[in-house]
Amino acid sequence: MIAKLTGRLDETGEDWAVIDVNGVGYLVFCSARTLSSLGNVGDTARVFTQMQVSENDMRLLGFAAGEERDWFRLLTGVQGVGSKVALAILSALSTAELREACARVDAASVARANGVGPKLAGRIVNELKDKAGAMPGTAGAAASSGAAAPVAGASADAVSALENLGFRPGVAAQAVARALDELGEGAGEGELIRVALKKASG
């Protein structure tokens, strides 16, 4: 599995970029925000990646920050949200704005994205409102801070781990958020799960 690419920005299009890594060109589909952060053709570019395989397609998605990738994974877990719709949402809203919209059940903000109608926007915010609190979603991190990636991934994985143990999504997300407050943003996944499990059980 390809988790990250660093190479020369070779070419860009409306929703994609080609990154040359040691002579191999990787076509990655990106949000408008990620594309704008990559710089100019010839510059060194770094993206966090997600491979998506379906019956008729296989594509590599690229993200400027790990937290954007984590939101992509959450979004595509909602029925009716494919990769194109998820990227459209991440183009229209920053991760901070998306977190706030889900937490406030603000479907109108999500419906600003191309291809997202009111019904789908409502489903997205209702399904993700309980998970939004455990997602870091900081406004300036998308282009600059690679350190946000493991934190965002650890939070999402910790929420999933608690859900797999039988806790409701809202309880799991709240417990992980409280564990993050206690341990700090640099907490690892194992420690997060251990502390969040105590808080969810208590």
N, CA and C atoms as a LAMMPS dump frame, in Angstrom:
ITEM: TIMESTEP
0
ITEM: NUMBER OF ATOMS
606
ITEM: BOX BOUNDS ff ff ff
-5.0000000000000000e+02 5.0000000000000000e+02
-5.0000000000000000e+02 5.0000000000000000e+02
-5.0000000000000000e+02 5.0000000000000000e+02
ITEM: ATOMS id mol type element x y z
1 1 1 N 0.847 -1.189 0
2 1 2 C 0 0 0
3 1 3 C 0.885 1.242 0
4 2 1 N 0.592 2.196 -0.86
5 2 2 C 1.349 3.445 -0.936
6 2 3 C 0.723 4.434 0.044
7 3 1 N 1.489 4.884 1.041
8 3 2 C 0.955 5.787 2.066
9 3 3 C 1.353 7.236 1.831
10 4 1 N 2.476 7.456 1.141
11 4 2 C 2.958 8.819 0.926
12 4 3 C 3.86 8.847 -0.297
13 5 1 N 3.822 9.963 -1.026
14 5 2 C 4.71 10.152 -2.173
15 5 3 C 5.446 11.478 -2.028
16 6 1 N 6.727 11.473 -2.319
17 6 2 C 7.504 12.705 -2.387
18 6 3 C 8.292 12.672 -3.685
19 7 1 N 8.117 13.684 -4.519
20 7 2 C 8.812 13.713 -5.797
21 7 3 C 8.613 15.046 -6.497
22 8 1 N 8.934 15.074 -7.773
23 8 2 C 8.816 16.308 -8.55
24 8 3 C 7.42 16.414 -9.154
25 9 1 N 6.816 17.58 -9
26 9 2 C 5.504 17.815 -9.603
27 9 3 C 5.684 17.929 -11.11
28 10 1 N 5.113 16.97 -11.824
29 10 2 C 5.357 16.852 -13.263
30 10 3 C 4.285 17.538 -14.09
31 11 1 N 3.039 17.438 -13.627
32 11 2 C 1.907 17.946 -14.417
33 11 3 C 0.688 18.036 -13.504
34 12 1 N -0.209 18.968 -13.813
35 12 2 C -1.446 19.068 -13.036
36 12 3 C -2.636 19.27 -13.963
37 13 1 N -3.814 18.879 -13.486
38 13 2 C -5.059 19.089 -14.217
39 13 3 C -6.111 19.628 -13.273
40 14 1 N -7.35 19.554 -13.682
41 14 2 C -8.437 20.119 -12.896
42 14 3 C -8.572 19.458 -11.529
43 15 1 N -8.402 18.137 -11.484
44 15 2 C -8.548 17.427 -10.207
45 15 3 C -7.479 16.355 -10.022
46 16 1 N -6.325 16.536 -10.665
47 16 2 C -5.278 15.528 -10.574
48 16 3 C -3.898 16.15 -10.713
49 17 1 N -2.906 15.38 -10.327
50 17 2 C -1.513 15.785 -10.498
51 17 3 C -0.697 14.537 -10.801
52 18 1 N 0.407 14.727 -11.508
53 18 2 C 1.367 13.643 -11.738
54 18 3 C 2.63 13.991 -10.966
55 19 1 N 3.031 13.089 -10.075
56 19 2 C 4.239 13.294 -9.275
57 19 3 C 5.277 12.26 -9.699
58 20 1 N 6.418 12.76 -10.131
59 20 2 C 7.507 11.906 -10.607
60 20 3 C 8.386 11.514 -9.421
61 21 1 N 8.398 10.23 -9.103
62 21 2 C 9.236 9.708 -8.018
63 21 3 C 10.281 8.784 -8.627
64 22 1 N 11.49 9.269 -8.732
65 22 2 C 12.6 8.483 -9.302
66 22 3 C 12.268 7.933 -10.683
67 23 1 N 11.663 8.764 -11.501
68 23 2 C 11.379 8.374 -12.879
69 23 3 C 10.052 7.69 -13.103
70 24 1 N 9.311 7.416 -12.037
71 24 2 C 7.984 6.804 -12.161
72 24 3 C 6.933 7.878 -11.869
73 25 1 N 6.031 8.101 -12.82
74 25 2 C 5.006 9.124 -12.656
75 25 3 C 3.741 8.545 -12.029
76 26 1 N 3.354 9.065 -10.88
77 26 2 C 2.138 8.619 -10.19
78 26 3 C 1.02 9.622 -10.432
79 27 1 N -0.086 9.136 -10.969
80 27 2 C -1.262 9.979 -11.167
81 27 3 C -2.081 9.945 -9.887
82 28 1 N -2.243 11.105 -9.259
83 28 2 C -3.01 11.175 -8.014
84 28 3 C -4.153 12.167 -8.186
85 29 1 N -5.344 11.77 -7.761
86 29 2 C -6.505 12.654 -7.802
87 29 3 C -6.574 13.412 -6.479
88 30 1 N -6.813 14.713 -6.546
89 30 2 C -6.706 15.571 -5.365
90 30 3 C -7.865 16.557 -5.286
91 31 1 N -8.064 17.086 -4.084
92 31 2 C -9.001 18.193 -3.903
93 31 3 C -8.342 19.466 -4.434
94 32 1 N -9.154 20.485 -4.673
95 32 2 C -8.619 21.765 -5.154
96 32 3 C -7.655 22.363 -4.134
97 33 1 N -7.936 22.148 -2.844
98 33 2 C -7.067 22.691 -1.803
99 33 3 C -5.689 22.032 -1.837
100 34 1 N -5.668 20.724 -2.022
101 34 2 C -4.389 20.03 -2.105
102 34 3 C -3.632 20.459 -3.35
103 35 1 N -4.322 20.542 -4.485
104 35 2 C -3.661 20.953 -5.726
105 35 3 C -3.014 22.328 -5.586
106 36 1 N -3.703 23.244 -4.921
107 36 2 C -3.171 24.6 -4.78
108 36 3 C -1.964 24.642 -3.848
109 37 1 N -1.824 23.621 -2.993
110 37 2 C -0.7 23.603 -2.049
111 37 3 C 0.548 22.945 -2.625
112 38 1 N 0.426 22.308 -3.795
113 38 2 C 1.556 21.545 -4.336
114 38 3 C 2.637 22.412 -4.968
115 39 1 N 2.312 23.648 -5.282
116 39 2 C 3.293 24.535 -5.899
117 39 3 C 3.249 24.471 -7.41
118 40 1 N 4.367 24.793 -8.036
119 40 2 C 4.455 24.85 -9.488
120 40 3 C 5.099 23.595 -10.058
121 41 1 N 4.846 23.353 -11.335
122 41 2 C 5.48 22.217 -12.026
123 41 3 C 6.993 22.343 -11.874
124 42 1 N 7.619 21.252 -11.486
125 42 2 C 9.058 21.255 -11.25
126 42 3 C 9.428 21.322 -9.784
127 43 1 N 8.467 21.784 -8.954
128 43 2 C 8.726 21.856 -7.52
129 43 3 C 8.667 20.459 -6.895
130 44 1 N 9.278 20.321 -5.724
131 44 2 C 9.15 19.077 -4.967
132 44 3 C 7.798 19.068 -4.267
133 45 1 N 7.069 17.997 -4.432
134 45 2 C 5.728 17.892 -3.848
135 45 3 C 5.643 16.651 -2.974
136 46 1 N 4.846 16.764 -1.911
137 46 2 C 4.61 15.616 -1.032
138 46 3 C 3.118 15.474 -0.806
139 47 1 N 2.611 14.26 -0.965
140 47 2 C 1.194 14 -0.683
141 47 3 C 1.054 12.712 0.114
142 48 1 N 0.091 12.71 1.014
143 48 2 C -0.324 11.484 1.68
144 48 3 C -1.345 10.832 0.759
145 49 1 N -1.34 9.517 0.673
146 49 2 C -2.148 8.867 -0.357
147 49 3 C -3.092 7.804 0.196
148 50 1 N -4.084 7.531 -0.621
149 50 2 C -5.066 6.485 -0.333
150 50 3 C -5.367 5.768 -1.645
151 51 1 N -5.2 4.465 -1.655
152 51 2 C -5.529 3.686 -2.856
153 51 3 C -6.992 3.271 -2.779
154 52 1 N -7.715 3.488 -3.859
155 52 2 C -9.118 3.093 -3.902
156 52 3 C -9.332 2.149 -5.078
157 53 1 N -9.842 0.982 -4.757
158 53 2 C -10.04 -0.049 -5.785
159 53 3 C -11.519 -0.408 -5.837
160 54 1 N -12.091 -0.391 -7.035
161 54 2 C -13.47 -0.825 -7.231
162 54 3 C -13.489 -1.852 -8.352
163 55 1 N -14.664 -2.316 -8.681
164 55 2 C -14.788 -3.357 -9.713
165 55 3 C -14.261 -2.875 -11.053
166 56 1 N -14.497 -1.592 -11.371
167 56 2 C -14.127 -1.086 -12.687
168 56 3 C -13.024 -0.043 -12.675
169 57 1 N -12.449 0.23 -11.507
170 57 2 C -11.501 1.341 -11.435
171 57 3 C -10.496 1.121 -10.309
172 58 1 N -9.308 1.678 -10.485
173 58 2 C -8.315 1.704 -9.425
174 58 3 C -7.627 3.058 -9.504
175 59 1 N -7.659 3.816 -8.4
176 59 2 C -7.071 5.143 -8.447
177 59 3 C -6.357 5.472 -7.15
178 60 1 N -5.4 6.391 -7.275
179 60 2 C -4.638 6.853 -6.126
180 60 3 C -5.104 8.271 -5.803
181 61 1 N -5.484 8.494 -4.552
182 61 2 C -5.927 9.808 -4.11
183 61 3 C -4.795 10.455 -3.323
184 62 1 N -4.593 11.756 -3.512
185 62 2 C -3.513 12.462 -2.825
186 62 3 C -4.041 13.577 -1.938
187 63 1 N -3.389 13.771 -0.79
188 63 2 C -3.842 14.765 0.196
189 63 3 C -2.646 15.522 0.76
190 64 1 N -2.829 16.812 0.969
191 64 2 C -1.738 17.647 1.478
192 64 3 C -1.398 17.324 2.919
193 65 1 N -2.368 16.793 3.662
194 65 2 C -2.136 16.469 5.074
195 65 3 C -2.858 15.181 5.426
196 66 1 N -2.359 14.505 6.438
197 66 2 C -2.975 13.261 6.871
198 66 3 C -4.398 13.45 7.34
199 67 1 N -4.691 14.61 7.927
200 67 2 C -6.044 14.828 8.436
201 67 3 C -7.059 14.932 7.297
202 68 1 N -6.622 15.475 6.152
203 68 2 C -7.521 15.53 4.997
204 68 3 C -7.822 14.11 4.517
205 69 1 N -6.807 13.257 4.532
206 69 2 C -7.014 11.857 4.146
207 69 3 C -7.978 11.161 5.108
208 70 1 N -7.847 11.447 6.409
209 70 2 C -8.745 10.826 7.382
210 70 3 C -10.188 11.264 7.173
211 71 1 N -10.374 12.534 6.837
212 71 2 C -11.734 13.003 6.538
213 71 3 C -12.269 12.356 5.269
214 72 1 N -11.399 12.155 4.286
215 72 2 C -11.804 11.464 3.059
216 72 3 C -12.319 10.068 3.394
217 73 1 N -11.597 9.367 4.274
218 73 2 C -12.019 8.017 4.656
219 73 3 C -13.367 8.043 5.365
220 74 1 N -13.557 9.016 6.241
221 74 2 C -14.843 9.135 6.923
222 74 3 C -15.965 9.424 5.932
223 75 1 N -15.711 10.375 5.038
224 75 2 C -16.739 10.771 4.069
225 75 3 C -17.143 9.617 3.158
226 76 1 N -16.167 8.868 2.673
227 76 2 C -16.486 7.778 1.747
228 76 3 C -17.117 6.591 2.467
229 77 1 N -17.165 6.64 3.783
230 77 2 C -17.875 5.616 4.538
231 77 3 C -19.369 5.886 4.624
232 78 1 N -19.779 7.069 4.16
233 78 2 C -21.196 7.428 4.15
234 78 3 C -21.814 6.957 2.835
235 79 1 N -22.965 6.313 2.913
236 79 2 C -23.632 5.815 1.705
237 79 3 C -23.901 6.953 0.736
238 80 1 N -23.525 6.75 -0.513
239 80 2 C -23.765 7.759 -1.535
240 80 3 C -22.591 8.699 -1.756
241 81 1 N -21.531 8.563 -0.946
242 81 2 C -20.355 9.424 -1.097
243 81 3 C -19.2 8.611 -1.681
244 82 1 N -18.906 8.873 -2.934
245 82 2 C -17.755 8.252 -3.58
246 82 3 C -16.563 9.181 -3.518
247 83 1 N -15.484 8.79 -4.182
248 83 2 C -14.259 9.587 -4.109
249 83 3 C -14.435 10.98 -4.71
250 84 1 N -15.194 11.091 -5.812
251 84 2 C -15.368 12.399 -6.45
252 84 3 C -16.134 13.357 -5.553
253 85 1 N -17.189 12.859 -4.921
254 85 2 C -17.983 13.709 -4.025
255 85 3 C -17.158 14.098 -2.799
256 86 1 N -16.415 13.14 -2.26
257 86 2 C -15.585 13.432 -1.086
258 86 3 C -14.55 14.503 -1.405
259 87 1 N -13.911 14.404 -2.572
260 87 2 C -12.926 15.413 -2.965
261 87 3 C -13.589 16.762 -3.208
262 88 1 N -14.818 16.758 -3.733
263 88 2 C -15.543 18.015 -3.94
264 88 3 C -15.825 18.706 -2.604
265 89 1 N -16.185 17.9 -1.592
266 89 2 C -16.44 18.454 -0.258
267 89 3 C -15.153 19.012 0.332
268 90 1 N -14.047 18.276 0.175
269 90 2 C -12.768 18.734 0.712
270 90 3 C -12.204 19.904 -0.089
271 91 1 N -12.715 20.12 -1.29
272 91 2 C -12.345 21.305 -2.067
273 91 3 C -13.108 22.528 -1.568
274 92 1 N -14.371 22.315 -1.195
275 92 2 C -15.225 23.422 -0.775
276 92 3 C -14.994 23.838 0.67
277 93 1 N -14.625 22.872 1.527
278 93 2 C -14.472 23.144 2.958
279 93 3 C -13.105 22.692 3.452
280 94 1 N -12.5 23.474 4.31
281 94 2 C -11.28 23.021 4.981
282 94 3 C -11.672 21.952 5.99
283 95 1 N -10.695 21.221 6.496
284 95 2 C -11.022 20.189 7.479
285 95 3 C -11.613 20.817 8.745
286 96 1 N -11.162 22.022 9.096
287 96 2 C -11.717 22.708 10.271
288 96 3 C -13.182 23.071 10.035
289 97 1 N -13.481 23.574 8.832
290 97 2 C -14.865 23.943 8.499
291 97 3 C -15.754 22.709 8.442
292 98 1 N -15.199 21.608 7.918
293 98 2 C -15.973 20.372 7.814
294 98 3 C -16.264 19.803 9.201
295 99 1 N -15.276 19.844 10.057
296 99 2 C -15.478 19.37 11.432
297 99 3 C -16.568 20.187 12.117
298 100 1 N -16.512 21.499 11.948
299 100 2 C -17.499 22.375 12.583
300 100 3 C -18.896 22.14 12.009
301 101 1 N -18.967 21.963 10.686
302 101 2 C -20.266 21.735 10.041
303 101 3 C -20.901 20.444 10.544
304 102 1 N -20.1 19.396 10.676
305 102 2 C -20.637 18.116 11.167
306 102 3 C -21.042 18.227 12.632
307 103 1 N -20.22 18.889 13.422
308 103 2 C -20.522 19.018 14.851
309 103 3 C -21.807 19.808 15.073
310 104 1 N -22.06 20.808 14.215
311 104 2 C -23.26 21.65 14.347
312 104 3 C -24.432 21.128 13.514
313 105 1 N -24.22 19.998 12.847
314 105 2 C -25.222 19.414 11.938
315 105 3 C -25.669 20.481 10.933
316 106 1 N -24.677 21.133 10.337
317 106 2 C -24.907 22.218 9.39
318 106 3 C -24.837 21.67 7.965
319 107 1 N -25.947 21.125 7.501
320 107 2 C -25.979 20.513 6.172
321 107 3 C -25.782 21.546 5.07
322 108 1 N -26.225 22.777 5.307
323 108 2 C -26.128 23.815 4.275
324 108 3 C -24.672 24.075 3.883
325 109 1 N -23.77 24.049 4.853
326 109 2 C -22.355 24.278 4.544
327 109 3 C -21.797 23.167 3.669
328 110 1 N -22.154 21.921 3.982
329 110 2 C -21.661 20.782 3.198
330 110 3 C -22.269 20.795 1.79
331 111 1 N -23.502 21.28 1.688
332 111 2 C -24.184 21.326 0.388
333 111 3 C -23.569 22.353 -0.56
334 112 1 N -22.622 23.157 -0.067
335 112 2 C -21.917 24.107 -0.947
336 112 3 C -21.033 23.377 -1.955
337 113 1 N -20.669 22.147 -1.656
338 113 2 C -19.779 21.388 -2.545
339 113 3 C -20.508 20.953 -3.812
340 114 1 N -19.799 20.949 -4.92
341 114 2 C -20.373 20.51 -6.19
342 114 3 C -20.849 19.064 -6.099
343 115 1 N -22.069 18.806 -6.554
344 115 2 C -22.589 17.452 -6.592
345 115 3 C -23.194 16.961 -5.292
346 116 1 N -23.294 17.853 -4.301
347 116 2 C -23.87 17.464 -3.008
348 116 3 C -25.2 18.189 -2.808
349 117 1 N -26.278 17.428 -2.865
350 117 2 C -27.601 17.996 -2.651
351 117 3 C -27.946 18.042 -1.175
352 118 1 N -29.052 18.7 -0.833
353 118 2 C -29.451 18.836 0.574
354 118 3 C -29.647 17.498 1.283
355 119 1 N -30.217 16.521 0.585
356 119 2 C -30.476 15.221 1.21
357 119 3 C -29.173 14.518 1.577
358 120 1 N -28.218 14.495 0.64
359 120 2 C -26.933 13.849 0.903
360 120 3 C -26.162 14.619 1.977
361 121 1 N -26.206 15.946 1.912
362 121 2 C -25.515 16.755 2.917
363 121 3 C -26.063 16.458 4.31
364 122 1 N -27.376 16.309 4.405
365 122 2 C -28.003 15.98 5.681
366 122 3 C -27.555 14.629 6.202
367 123 1 N -27.459 13.651 5.293
368 123 2 C -27.01 12.318 5.694
369 123 3 C -25.569 12.369 6.196
370 124 1 N -24.73 13.144 5.509
371 124 2 C -23.311 13.235 5.887
372 124 3 C -23.152 13.806 7.294
373 125 1 N -23.79 14.95 7.554
374 125 2 C -23.592 15.577 8.869
375 125 3 C -24.236 14.756 9.98
376 126 1 N -25.326 14.093 9.695
377 126 2 C -25.977 13.28 10.722
378 126 3 C -25.16 12.035 11.058
379 127 1 N -24.536 11.437 10.041
380 127 2 C -23.743 10.239 10.281
381 127 3 C -22.385 10.553 10.914
382 128 1 N -21.858 11.749 10.631
383 128 2 C -20.511 12.065 11.098
384 128 3 C -20.476 12.993 12.314
385 129 1 N -21.626 13.461 12.764
386 129 2 C -21.626 14.439 13.865
387 129 3 C -20.962 13.895 15.122
388 130 1 N -21.133 12.602 15.398
389 130 2 C -20.553 12.029 16.612
390 130 3 C -19.059 11.747 16.466
391 131 1 N -18.593 11.613 15.224
392 131 2 C -17.178 11.325 15.003
393 131 3 C -16.354 12.601 14.833
394 132 1 N -17.021 13.713 14.537
395 132 2 C -16.303 14.956 14.241
396 132 3 C -15.447 15.421 15.401
397 133 1 N -15.911 15.217 16.63
398 133 2 C -15.185 15.714 17.791
399 133 3 C -13.827 15.086 17.98
400 134 1 N -13.633 13.884 17.457
401 134 2 C -12.346 13.198 17.619
402 134 3 C -11.38 13.501 16.488
403 135 1 N -11.818 14.289 15.5
404 135 2 C -10.955 14.626 14.374
405 135 3 C -10.299 15.973 14.622
406 136 1 N -8.945 16.086 14.488
407 136 2 C -8.259 17.337 14.79
408 136 3 C -8.732 18.531 13.968
409 137 1 N -8.748 18.434 12.636
410 137 2 C -9.295 19.497 11.79
411 137 3 C -8.838 20.9 12.095
412 138 1 N -7.526 21.177 12.041
413 138 2 C -7.039 22.522 12.269
414 138 3 C -6.883 23.258 10.96
415 139 1 N -7.182 24.535 10.968
416 139 2 C -7.313 25.297 9.738
417 139 3 C -6.027 25.412 8.936
418 140 1 N -4.886 25.592 9.574
419 140 2 C -3.687 25.875 8.809
420 140 3 C -2.831 24.679 8.505
421 141 1 N -3.227 23.507 8.945
422 141 2 C -2.321 22.368 8.858
423 141 3 C -2.265 21.747 7.483
424 142 1 N -3.228 22.035 6.627
425 142 2 C -3.342 21.294 5.377
426 142 3 C -2.084 21.345 4.538
427 143 1 N -1.405 22.487 4.504
428 143 2 C -0.261 22.578 3.622
429 143 3 C 1.068 22.455 4.333
430 144 1 N 1.098 22.642 5.654
431 144 2 C 2.387 22.808 6.28
432 144 3 C 2.804 21.748 7.26
433 145 1 N 1.884 21.108 7.947
434 145 2 C 2.302 20.281 9.071
435 145 3 C 2.073 18.81 8.835
436 146 1 N 3.138 18.086 8.506
437 146 2 C 3.03 16.65 8.367
438 146 3 C 2.781 15.987 9.707
439 147 1 N 3.073 16.679 10.814
440 147 2 C 2.9 16.087 12.136
441 147 3 C 1.45 15.832 12.459
442 148 1 N 0.548 16.497 11.758
443 148 2 C -0.874 16.3 12.044
444 148 3 C -1.346 14.924 11.605
445 149 1 N -0.634 14.304 10.67
446 149 2 C -1.119 13.06 10.087
447 149 3 C -1.269 11.928 11.086
448 150 1 N -0.224 11.595 11.884
449 150 2 C -0.396 10.486 12.79
450 150 3 C -1.422 10.751 13.864
451 151 1 N -1.552 12.026 14.28
452 151 2 C -2.543 12.353 15.308
453 151 3 C -3.938 12.098 14.787
454 152 1 N -4.219 12.615 13.577
455 152 2 C -5.543 12.424 13.001
456 152 3 C -5.829 10.944 12.797
457 153 1 N -4.843 10.205 12.278
458 153 2 C -5.041 8.786 12.039
459 153 3 C -5.258 8.02 13.327
460 154 1 N -4.487 8.363 14.376
461 154 2 C -4.633 7.687 15.655
462 154 3 C -6.012 7.93 16.245
463 155 1 N -6.515 9.158 16.127
464 155 2 C -7.843 9.477 16.658
465 155 3 C -8.929 8.676 15.959
466 156 1 N -8.889 8.679 14.63
467 156 2 C -9.904 7.955 13.861
468 156 3 C -9.84 6.454 14.141
469 157 1 N -8.614 5.925 14.236
470 157 2 C -8.452 4.489 14.501
471 157 3 C -8.925 4.134 15.909
472 158 1 N -8.679 5.036 16.852
473 158 2 C -9.118 4.786 18.228
474 158 3 C -10.639 4.767 18.315
475 159 1 N -11.297 5.692 17.609
476 159 2 C -12.77 5.706 17.581
477 159 3 C -13.282 4.404 16.986
478 160 1 N -12.677 3.977 15.883
479 160 2 C -13.105 2.729 15.24
480 160 3 C -12.9 1.53 16.163
481 161 1 N -11.776 1.529 16.894
482 161 2 C -11.488 0.421 17.8
483 161 3 C -12.552 0.314 18.892
484 162 1 N -12.952 1.459 19.448
485 162 2 C -13.984 1.45 20.493
486 162 3 C -15.337 1.027 19.926
487 163 1 N -15.629 1.461 18.71
488 163 2 C -16.891 1.049 18.073
489 163 3 C -16.899 -0.464 17.864
490 164 1 N -15.75 -1.015 17.478
491 164 2 C -15.647 -2.464 17.278
492 164 3 C -15.825 -3.236 18.577
493 165 1 N -15.561 -2.568 19.694
494 165 2 C -15.748 -3.195 20.998
495 165 3 C -17.181 -3.062 21.504
496 166 1 N -18.024 -2.411 20.686
497 166 2 C -19.44 -2.339 21.024
498 166 3 C -19.932 -0.997 21.532
499 167 1 N -19.052 0.005 21.605
500 167 2 C -19.49 1.325 22.058
501 167 3 C -20.176 2.08 20.915
502 168 1 N -21.198 2.863 21.263
503 168 2 C -21.878 3.673 20.25
504 168 3 C -20.909 4.733 19.709
505 169 1 N -21.093 5.154 18.433
506 169 2 C -20.178 6.133 17.838
507 169 3 C -20.007 7.4 18.666
508 170 1 N -21.116 7.911 19.199
509 170 2 C -21.033 9.138 19.995
510 170 3 C -20.216 8.948 21.258
511 171 1 N -20.418 7.814 21.928
512 171 2 C -19.667 7.507 23.152
513 171 3 C -18.185 7.329 22.828
514 172 1 N -17.896 6.606 21.739
515 172 2 C -16.508 6.363 21.336
516 172 3 C -15.791 7.669 21.001
517 173 1 N -16.449 8.534 20.215
518 173 2 C -15.834 9.801 19.815
519 173 3 C -15.587 10.705 21.018
520 174 1 N -16.551 10.739 21.929
521 174 2 C -16.402 11.566 23.131
522 174 3 C -15.255 11.073 23.997
523 175 1 N -15.164 9.763 24.159
524 175 2 C -14.101 9.175 24.98
525 175 3 C -12.723 9.463 24.389
526 176 1 N -12.612 9.355 23.067
527 176 2 C -11.326 9.633 22.42
528 176 3 C -10.977 11.114 22.538
529 177 1 N -11.97 11.985 22.388
530 177 2 C -11.723 13.422 22.533
531 177 3 C -11.222 13.741 23.942
532 178 1 N -11.82 13.107 24.961
533 178 2 C -11.392 13.333 26.347
534 178 3 C -9.995 12.766 26.585
535 179 1 N -9.714 11.62 25.949
536 179 2 C -8.376 11.034 26.064
537 179 3 C -7.33 11.937 25.419
538 180 1 N -7.678 12.551 24.286
539 180 2 C -6.768 13.484 23.62
540 180 3 C -6.48 14.687 24.503
541 181 1 N -7.519 15.2 25.17
542 181 2 C -7.334 16.335 26.074
543 181 3 C -6.356 15.985 27.191
544 182 1 N -6.454 14.754 27.672
545 182 2 C -5.61 14.318 28.787
546 182 3 C -4.185 14.019 28.346
547 183 1 N -4.036 13.354 27.198
548 183 2 C -2.721 12.886 26.763
549 183 3 C -1.963 13.889 25.901
550 184 1 N -2.714 14.784 25.235
551 184 2 C -2.075 15.729 24.331
552 184 3 C -2.12 15.247 22.89
553 185 1 N -1.86 16.164 21.967
554 185 2 C -2.003 15.882 20.532
555 185 3 C -1.017 14.834 20.017
556 186 1 N 0.093 14.615 20.737
557 186 2 C 1.085 13.662 20.236
558 186 3 C 0.85 12.231 20.667
559 187 1 N -0.288 11.964 21.283
560 187 2 C -0.554 10.62 21.802
561 187 3 C -0.63 9.592 20.683
562 188 1 N -0.1 8.402 20.954
563 188 2 C -0.153 7.315 19.979
564 188 3 C -1.472 6.576 20.048
565 189 1 N -1.712 5.756 19.046
566 189 2 C -2.987 5.053 18.945
567 189 3 C -3.241 4.126 20.129
568 190 1 N -2.222 3.338 20.529
569 190 2 C -2.396 2.393 21.619
570 190 3 C -2.746 3.076 22.928
571 191 1 N -2.032 4.16 23.224
572 191 2 C -2.29 4.907 24.449
573 191 3 C -3.672 5.554 24.421
574 192 1 N -4.031 6.08 23.258
575 192 2 C -5.355 6.694 23.099
576 192 3 C -6.46 5.678 23.367
577 193 1 N -6.321 4.5 22.784
578 193 2 C -7.344 3.464 22.954
579 193 3 C -7.448 3.059 24.427
580 194 1 N -6.289 2.889 25.082
581 194 2 C -6.285 2.46 26.484
582 194 3 C -7.016 3.473 27.373
583 195 1 N -6.666 4.763 27.211
584 195 2 C -7.281 5.802 28.056
585 195 3 C -8.742 6.013 27.667
586 196 1 N -9.027 6.026 26.365
587 196 2 C -10.406 6.231 25.905
588 196 3 C -11.316 5.09 26.371
589 197 1 N -10.782 3.879 26.398
590 197 2 C -11.554 2.719 26.853
591 197 3 C -11.953 2.885 28.32
592 198 1 N -11.031 3.379 29.133
593 198 2 C -11.34 3.626 30.55
594 198 3 C -12.433 4.684 30.684
595 199 1 N -12.312 5.736 29.883
596 199 2 C -13.292 6.825 29.985
597 199 3 C -14.66 6.392 29.474
598 200 1 N -14.69 5.591 28.415
599 200 2 C -15.961 5.121 27.877
600 200 3 C -16.628 4.136 28.834
601 201 1 N -15.816 3.342 29.526
602 201 2 C -16.349 2.346 30.446
603 201 3 C -16.765 2.968 31.782
604 202 1 N -16.103 4.097 32.129
605 202 2 C -16.369 4.717 33.425
606 202 3 C -17.578 5.598 33.405
